[in-house]
Amino acid sequence: MQSPEEVQKMMQANPDMIYWDVRSDDEYAKARIPDSANCAAFVIDEEGPMPMQSTFMTLMKMQNPDKSAPIVVGCASGKRSSVACAWLEAEGFDNIVELESGFNGWYAPTPVQTNIKQK
């Protein structure tokens, strides 16, 4: 896990590094880290463990064909991203950076995009 400050430095040093936000589409639409991409990893199920969204791994493989390319994975607090990172590692992704404390830890002076209008 890397702190928000460390992730910011990594992303500035490597502009091709993609920040993948694995929160739900609704969460991402409300507020997100600038220049991030969204790929909801979980089916939101209030009755038990959150299973993997059926399209998550397919989309991640399509969007990241080079499994050795560096990517950052984050969620709201770090729980979902931890599980998503384990799933990605099991599929052969080997250069994953997990954002410590997730979106909630991404704080000022880091900008956050809010009130995003859907197209």
C-alpha positions as CSV (number, residue, x, y, z in Angstrom):
1,M,0.0,0.0,0.0
2,Q,1.1,3.5,-0.8
3,S,0.1,6.8,0.8
4,P,-1.8,9.4,-1.3
5,E,1.3,11.5,-1.4
6,E,3.4,8.6,-2.7
7,V,0.8,7.7,-5.3
8,Q,0.7,11.3,-6.5
9,K,4.5,11.4,-6.9
10,M,4.4,8.0,-8.8
11,M,1.7,9.3,-11.1
12,Q,3.5,12.5,-11.8
13,A,6.7,10.6,-12.6
14,N,4.8,8.1,-14.8
15,P,2.0,9.9,-16.8
16,D,1.0,6.6,-18.3
17,M,0.1,5.1,-14.9
18,I,-3.7,4.7,-14.6
19,Y,-5.6,5.2,-11.4
20,W,-8.4,2.6,-11.3
21,D,-11.3,3.5,-9.0
22,V,-13.1,0.3,-8.2
23,R,-16.0,2.0,-6.4
24,S,-19.5,1.8,-7.8
25,D,-20.5,3.9,-10.8
26,D,-22.7,6.0,-8.5
27,E,-19.9,6.7,-6.1
28,Y,-17.5,7.6,-8.9
29,A,-20.1,9.9,-10.5
30,K,-20.5,11.9,-7.3
31,A,-16.8,12.6,-6.8
32,R,-13.5,11.2,-8.1
33,I,-9.8,11.7,-8.3
34,P,-8.9,13.8,-11.4
35,D,-7.8,11.7,-14.4
36,S,-8.9,8.5,-12.8
37,A,-10.8,5.7,-14.6
38,N,-13.7,3.8,-13.1
39,C,-14.2,0.0,-13.2
40,A,-16.7,-1.0,-10.6
41,A,-15.4,-4.2,-9.1
42,F,-18.2,-5.4,-6.9
43,V,-21.9,-6.2,-7.0
44,I,-23.4,-4.2,-4.1
45,D,-25.2,-6.8,-2.0
46,E,-26.4,-5.8,1.4
47,E,-27.0,-9.4,2.5
48,G,-23.5,-10.7,2.4
49,P,-20.0,-10.6,1.0
50,M,-19.6,-8.4,-2.1
51,P,-19.1,-10.7,-5.1
52,M,-17.1,-9.6,-8.1
53,Q,-18.9,-7.6,-10.8
54,S,-19.2,-9.9,-13.8
55,T,-17.6,-7.4,-16.1
56,F,-14.7,-6.3,-13.8
57,M,-12.0,-8.7,-14.9
58,T,-12.9,-8.6,-18.6
59,L,-12.8,-4.8,-18.6
60,M,-9.6,-4.6,-16.7
61,K,-7.9,-7.0,-19.1
62,M,-9.2,-5.1,-22.1
63,Q,-8.1,-1.7,-20.7
64,N,-4.8,-3.0,-19.4
65,P,-3.5,-5.6,-22.0
66,D,0.1,-5.3,-20.6
67,K,-0.3,-6.9,-17.2
68,S,3.2,-5.6,-16.2
69,A,2.2,-1.9,-16.8
70,P,1.9,0.0,-13.5
71,I,-1.6,0.7,-12.3
72,V,-3.0,2.2,-9.1
73,V,-6.1,0.7,-7.5
74,G,-8.3,2.5,-5.0
75,C,-11.8,2.5,-3.5
76,A,-13.4,4.6,-0.7
77,S,-11.4,3.4,2.3
78,G,-9.2,0.5,1.1
79,K,-11.2,-2.6,1.8
80,R,-12.6,-3.1,-1.7
81,S,-9.3,-2.2,-3.4
82,S,-7.5,-4.7,-1.3
83,V,-9.8,-7.5,-2.6
84,A,-9.7,-6.1,-6.2
85,C,-5.9,-6.1,-6.1
86,A,-5.9,-9.8,-5.0
87,W,-8.2,-10.7,-7.9
88,L,-5.9,-8.8,-10.3
89,E,-2.8,-10.5,-9.0
90,A,-4.4,-13.9,-9.4
91,E,-5.0,-13.0,-13.1
92,G,-1.3,-12.1,-13.6
93,F,-1.2,-8.4,-13.0
94,D,2.1,-7.8,-11.4
95,N,2.7,-4.1,-11.1
96,I,-0.2,-3.0,-8.9
97,V,-0.1,-0.1,-6.4
98,E,-2.8,0.0,-3.9
99,L,-3.8,3.4,-2.5
100,E,-3.7,3.4,1.3
101,S,-6.9,4.7,2.8
102,G,-8.6,4.9,-0.6
103,F,-10.5,7.9,-1.9
104,N,-11.2,9.1,1.7
105,G,-7.5,9.5,2.3
106,W,-6.9,11.5,-0.9
107,Y,-7.0,14.9,0.8
108,A,-6.1,18.5,0.2
109,P,-4.2,20.0,-1.5
110,T,-5.1,17.2,-3.9
111,P,-8.0,18.2,-6.1
112,V,-11.2,16.1,-6.2
113,Q,-13.7,16.4,-9.0
114,T,-17.3,16.8,-7.7
115,N,-20.7,17.4,-9.1
116,I,-19.8,15.6,-12.3
117,K,-22.5,15.6,-15.0
118,Q,-23.1,12.4,-16.7
119,K,-23.1,12.4,-20.5
